[in-house]
């Protein structure tokens, strides 16, 4: 293996980018795990290049692209717009919808890698540990399962992770600025699956960092909440209050209803809190090991314990602890009533684990036995990532799908014998994913399109500015981001 002295940051980033590109080209379209597992049962020919719920993403992206009015009753993802907006920017240059989605996913993951490498450099982690750690993390289900999907499951989590990296890099003095920490929280509040991330960050700045007075804390609360409230009111206005609430009601509503039934008549089901929290803990553990292979968890925990007296470089490690704690609180109170129990709920734990895992590799680098163990774990994770491609078998992929979490524990066993069969034809209606967006017309865009694009573009420029301010991206990053968005006006010319 190359020594850290011979590995520059650009070289590490280039290798990681190539690794991500390999994962993408081998897990796109019909070979995306989220595509072929969703077409259960095992052995059924795969005819869809994306999961069925990806169909609802197309009109949202088209709205950001050229102002085409979507069917608001199905445009669920207008509430969490980063993926569709970013894809519309990329589509301005490449036009083909599936390619635009794949490039968007890849670019955001490379962006995450670049920020993570800068943070690791700041804390003195060896480049070799950075490369091995991040390559292993990228081989895990959160990336492999969704990198080839035209959905928010890459861009959304990457934005959440970038916010956490900014908070880790910022230091307590900067986080005491309510505008800074409020902007970080506000970005989370208009993103995908933000609840645990925002709760952990809010508790961290309010209880650990602490603002100097109540007035400053109040400014933080307003800055954090106001953009999300304004975005929701804007969506209600342009849809004439017709924007679908099915997804929100299906998740949040079901949990609230379950607990209201208990509190309205606690004597009818006196043991419900015990049962609900027991189920919640079971589901939480299952979701974690669905996204993080258990041998990696065991090895990382052993390294952390063995080197527990070594100074940890993560000054804001309480934020990482809070990510795990808030996830457990969420699952203990919601999992029993959550109809989906999707393992993606555990993404906050993945972010915390990624930081701990890279540090574990670095702190053990002087011990040959640990080096061998971590290299073996990378090969293990990479092998699992490519079993579907090399063996044509979905037995590993099904382990991190919601069906396995919701169903009996042994539901994954029949899949061990099922081969992935790729049909030569597409299911009707799914050709839309390989369609090409037309040239946009200025006359077709209106005030709603302008406001929506300015809002999301502004949020992303703010994110890039915060990343640059804490030196996780170059100083020119927000300007490059803004320039690319302005250049996407080419959609109206060609």
N, C-alpha and C positions, 0 to 999 in steps of 0.2 A: 504494500500500500504506500502511496505517496506520503512523504512527510509533510507536516503542516507548513514547514518553512517554504516548500515548493508550491504551495497552493495559495494563489491569490484569491481575493474575493470574486473578481470577475470569472475566474476559472471555475470556482465552486458554483457560482450562479449559472454558468453555461452548462455544466454537467447536470445540475438539477433541472434546468430547463429542458435539456435533451431527455432526461428521465421522464419528466412530465409529458413531453410530446410523445414518447413511446407509449406511455399508459393511455394517452388519448387515442392515438391511431389504432390501437388494438382493442379499445373498448368504446367504440363509437357506434351509433346507429343500432342495428339489431344485436350487436355484440355488447352493448351496454348492459350490465347486470340488471339495472332497473327496468330495462326493456324486456329482456327474456324471462326474468323471474316473474314479472307481473303478468305474463301470459301463461299462468299455471294451467294445468298440472305439468309436471316434468314430461318431456318427450313430445310435447305439442310443438309443431313447427312455428317458428317465430316469424310473424308477418308484419310486425309493427316496429318502426325504427325508433320509437320513443314510447314512454308510458302514456296511457290514455289521458291522464290529467295534464300532459304537456300541450294538448290541443288548446286548452284555455289560455296558454301563454302567447299564442301567435297573434290574436287580435290586440293584446296589450302592447306587444312590441311594435305592431303595425301602427298603433295610435301614436307612439312616440316617434315613429319613423316619418309619417306623412299626415298625421291627424285624422286618419280613418276612424270614424266613431265605432267603438266596439259594442258588442252586446253586453251591456253593463251587468246583466244578471249572471254572466259567466266570467266576467273580467275580474276574478278574485284578486289577481296579482297586481292590480293598480294600487292596492294598499301597501305593497312592499315593492317599490318600482325599480330598484337599482339594476337588477338583471336585465329587465326588458329595455330600460333606457340605454344601458351600456351596449346591449346587443344591437339596438337601433343605430348607435354610432358606428359600430363595426360594420353593420350591414350597408351603411352609406358607401363603403369602399368595396366590399366584396359581394353584396347584394343577395347571394344565396343564403337562405335562412339557416339551414343546418350548419354550414361552414361558419357563418357569423356567430352562432351560439358556441361552437367549439373553440373558435379563436378567442372569444370573450372569456370562456372558462379558463383557457390556457393562460391568457394574459394576466388575469387576476391571480392565478396561482403563482405565476412567476413574480408578480408584484409582492405577494406575501412572502415568497422565498427571499427576495431582495431585502425587504424590511427585517425579516428574521435574522438574516446574516449580519446586518448592521448592528442589531441589538446584541447578538451573540459576540460580535467583535468588541463591543463596548464593555462587555463583562468578561472579556479575556478568554473565551472558549476557543480551543484549538480549532483551526479550520477543518482538520480531519474529523473531529467530533461533530462539527456543524454539518459536514457533508454526509456522514454516515447517519446522523440522527435525523436530518430532514429527509433524506432519501428513504429512510425506513418509515417515517410518518406519512410521506406521500404515497407509500405503497399500501396504506391501510384503507379499509372500506370507505371512509368519508370522501376520499378522492377517487379511488378506482370505481366505486359504484355509481358515481354521478358525473364524472368528468366528461362523459360523452352524451349527457342528457341536455336537451334544450330547455332547461328549467333553472330555478333560482338556487338549486342545492349546492352550487359551487360559489357563485358570486356572493350570495347572501352570507354564508358562513365565513367567507374570506373577509368581507367588510367587518363583520363582528370581531374576527380575530385581529384585524388591523387596529381596530379601536382599542382592544386590550393591549396590543403591543405598544401603542402610543402611551397608554396609561402606565405601563411598566417602565417606559423610557423617560417619562416626563419628570418624575421626581415630585416630592410632596409640595414643594413651594409652588411649582407651576400648576399643580392640580388644585391648589387653594384659590386659584383664580376662577371664579364661578363661570366666567365666560368660556374659559378653556374646557373645564370639566363638563360644563353644561352642554357645550357643542358636541363633545364626545358622546354624551348620553343621548342627545337629540338625534344624532345619526343612527344610533341603535334603534331608537323608537320608531323609525320609519323603515326598518329593515326586517328581514325574515327571521322568525323565531328568536325575537330579541329579549324576551322576558327575563330569562336567567342572567344573560349578560348585563342588561341594564340594572337589574336588582343588585348583582354583585358589585358593579361599578358604583352605584348610588350608595350602598352600604359602606363601601371602601372610602369614598370621599367624605361621607358624612360622619362615619364612626371611627375610621382609622386616621385618615389625613386630617379631617376636621377643619371646618371653616372658622374664621376668627370670631364671627358673630352671627346672630340670627338673620340679619339683613342680607349678608353675603350668601347664607344658605338659601334664603328666599329667592335671590337672583338666580342661583343655580337651578332651583326647582322650576322657575319660569322659563329659563333658557332651554332646559332639558325637555320640558313638556310642550311648549308653545308650537314649535314646528310640526310636530306630529298631529296636534289638534287642528292646526290650520290646514294641513294636508287632508285630513279626514273631512273637514268641512268643505274644502274645495271639491273633493270627489263626490260628496253628497250633492253639492250644487250642480256640477256638470252632468250628473246622472239623474237629476231630479229625484234624489233619494232612492234611486233604483239600483244602486250598486249592491251586488249580492252580499248578504250577510250569512250565507249558508256555512261557509268555512268557519267563520268566527263563532257562530252559534253552535256549530257542531262540536267545537272543542271547548271554548270557554263556557258556553251556555250549558253544556252537559255537566261540567264540573260544578258549576254554581247550583244547578238544579239538584244534583245528587246530595250536596251538603245542605241545601235548604230543606229538602225532604227530611233529613235527619234532625235538624234543629227545630223544625216545626212539630215533630213528634218523636223525641229521643227515646221514649219508652218503647216504641214499636220495634226499633232496631238498636238496642243499647250497646251492642258490641261492634257496631259499624266502624267507629274510629279505629278499633284494634284491627279489624279485618282490612280496612282501607289502607292503613299504614303498612301492614304486613305485606299486602299485595304490592303497594308502592315500592317498598324496598326490594322485593323480588324482581319487579319490572326494571327498577333502576340498575340493579346489578346486571341483569340480562342485557339491557341496552348498552351498558358500558363495554361488556365483553363482546358484544356484537360489533362495535366499532374499533375496539382495541384488542388485538389477540392476547389471550390471557398469559402466554409465556412472556410477552413484553412487559406486562404489568408486574408479574412476579419478579422478573430480573431487575426492573427499574426500582421496585420497592426494596429488594435486597441490597442494591447499590446505595440507595438513599439511607438505609439503615446502617450499612457497613461504614459509610463515610459521613455519618450524621454529625460528627464533630468538625467536619470541614466547613469553612465559611461558604455559604451559598451566595452566588453572585446576584440573585434576584432580590434586590432591595424591597421590591413591592410584592414579595411572595404571599403576603396576606390576600392580595387580590386573586391569586391563583387558588388559594384555599377557599376563598369565598365563592369562586366559580363552582367548585365541587359542592360546597355546602348548600348554595342556593339551588343547584340541580337536585340535590337530595330532598330539600324542602319541597320543591315543586313536585317531584315524583311521589313523595309520601302523601301529599294532599290531593293530587290530581289523577294519578295513574289508574286508580280503581274505576274512575268514571270516564277516562279518556278512551274513546272507541278505537283510536288508531294505535296508541302505544308505539309510535315510530322510534326506532333507535336514534334517529337524528336529534331527538331530545337531549342526547348525551354529548352533543358537540361542545358545550362548554367544558366538559371534562376532558375532551380530546385536546383542547387548547392548553389547558393546565398541564395535562400529561406530556404534551409535546415539549414544553419548556423544561419540565422535570427530566424527561428522557434525554434530551440533548445535554443537559448538565450532568446526568449520570454517566454518559459516555465520556465526557470531558474529564470528570474528576477521577475516573478509573483508568485513564489512559496509560498510567505507569505500570499497570498490572497486566501481564500478557494473558492471563486466564480470562479477565474481564473483556479484553479486546477480542479474543476469540469468541466469547459468548455474544457480544454485540454484533459482530460480523455474521455469526450464525443466525441471529435473530433477523438481521436484514435479509439474508438469503431465504429464511423461512417466510417472512412477510412478502417478499417478492415472488416466491414460489406460489403462495396462496393467491396473490394478485393475478397470476397468469395461468392458474389451473384451468380456467374456462377456455382460454385461448389455446393452450398446449394440449389439454386433455379433452376439450369439448364437453366439459362436465360442469354443471351448475351447483354441485354439492357444497362448495365453499361459499358461493355468493348468496345462497338462500339463507345462510346463517345470519346475515345482517339485514334482512328484509323484515318489514313489519309483520308479515304473515307468520314468521317464526316467533316473534315476540308475543303476538296475540293468541296464537294457537298452542296446542300441547307441545311440550318440550321436544318430543320425538318427531314432530312434523317434518323436520329436515331429513330424516333418515331415508325416505323413499327417493329423495332427489339424488342420493349418492350414486344411483345406477342410471339416472336419466341423462341421456346425451342432449346437447344443445343442437337442435335442428334448425337451420336457417332456410326459410322458404325463399324461393327465387322471386316471388311477387310480393307486392305490398298490399296490405289490407286497404280497402276503399276508404278514402278520407285522409290517409296518412301521407299521401304524396305532397301534401302541403309543406312538409318539412324540407323537402328538396326543391321547393319552388324558389323563384327569384323575385325579390322585391322590385317593383317598377321604379322608374324615375318619379320622384315626388314632384307635386305641383304646388306652387306657392298659393294658388287660388283655393286649394283644398284645406289649407291650415287655417285655424281660427284662434280666438283668444284662449280657449282651453288648452290647445296644443302649446301655445307660447308659454303660458303660465306653468304648465306641467313640466316642460323641458327646462325652463329656467330654474324651477324649484329643485329638481333632481340634479341638474348640472351644478347648481350652487352648493348642494350638499356634498357632492363628490369633490369639488374644488376645495371646500372647507376641509374635508378629510385629507386630501393631498397636502394642503397647507399645514395641517397639524402634524402629519408625518414628516414633512420637511423641517418643521420647527424643532422637532426633537431629534432631527438628524437620522431618521430612519429611511428617508429618501433624499436625493439631492435637492438643493435649494430651488432649482428650476423646475422641480416636479409639478407644482400646481400650474405653472405657466404652460408647460408641455401639455398637461391635461386639458387646460382651457383651449389651447391651440388646436388640439385634435378635435375637440367638440366643435369649434368654429369651422375647421376644415371639413367636417361632416356635412356642411351645407352643399357639398358637391352633389348630394342626392337630388338637389333641385336643378342642377346644370347638366348632368349626364345620366 
